[in-house]
């Protein structure tokens, strides 16, 4: 089954929040309007910062000193700085910095230099998000009640508690009785808590205050032992997804494997990407005979980028599918849905460190 389609159904109760302006959802401090070089896209999860053409902007984890860019030379070719025009002026939290490599001017937000990514080919593309665990979309998360946060999961930016465990909203008006509480734990609110945007406080049967979102009581699942779990079995409870993930290309499905949930084609065959220098690996580890067990995934001229997936130009003039800018492969020796026989495939064996890795479905990181 194409699980993202199922996810779209069980998050339907919150689908409208992806088009609502943040200012109407939560109380945020008033910030200076962005310069003309920057546009925004607002959701209930927060605000995305884009360039004037709607292309994604990024920040770099290694830019630790305010107003200083460490992405220079080759790095700046892959991650072009967002240039500030001559004579541009800035008002906090926006600033204009001078780059050390060529003395050019670059825009920064809260002292963090802003960049584009060369592999983003159209608005809505986000190939650079979390590349090398160092690059992040320029994004300002919305204010949520104390003890809560937003975590980016496969379903989208999802409300979690302080442990990182997914929070759920009750979809009906029934109280959570003793039997219900064996599975679901109400999210308690402080006695002095009040309304915060679409977060309100309601009274449980015993009068104890409980947080609610859009009028629906919030709960955690008692059996969640780690962050990143999203449960779909109980139709009375839905994960609170404040911003749905971009839809997947229609040919992609999700399969269970020994790696957990992985992306697959319509037949359920696992998709792989390659990490590292392909030319060097072909020379040292995976010769032509080895490479013969791998098959790229063709794209058509009508295919469009979708989130972290995009068609890229092939050497023969056609197009091939890529994930985060890296070509996607099928392993021809995988014979059943969810098989991952190609993991770390190299010449002469099925696991010699060749660098092919399944595309794991779950994205799991907390918003700062």
Secondary structure, DSSP 4 states (H G I P E B T S, - for coil): --HHHHHHHHTGGGGGGGGS-HHHHS-----PPPPTTEEEEEETTEEEEEETTS-B-EEETT--STT-----THHHHHS-B-BPPTT----TTEEEEE-TTT--EEEEETTEE-B--TT--STTB-TTTTGGGTEEE-EEEPP--TTEEEEEETTEEEEEETT--BEEEE-SS----TTGGGTEEE-B--TT---BTTEEEEE-TTS-EEEEETTEEEEEETT--STT----S-TTEEE-EEEEPPPPPTT-EEEEETTEEEEE-TT-PBEEEE-S-HHHHHHHT--HHHHTTEEE-EE-TT---BBTEEEEE-TTSSEEEEETTEEEEEETT--STT--TTTT-BTTBS-S---EEE-B----EE--
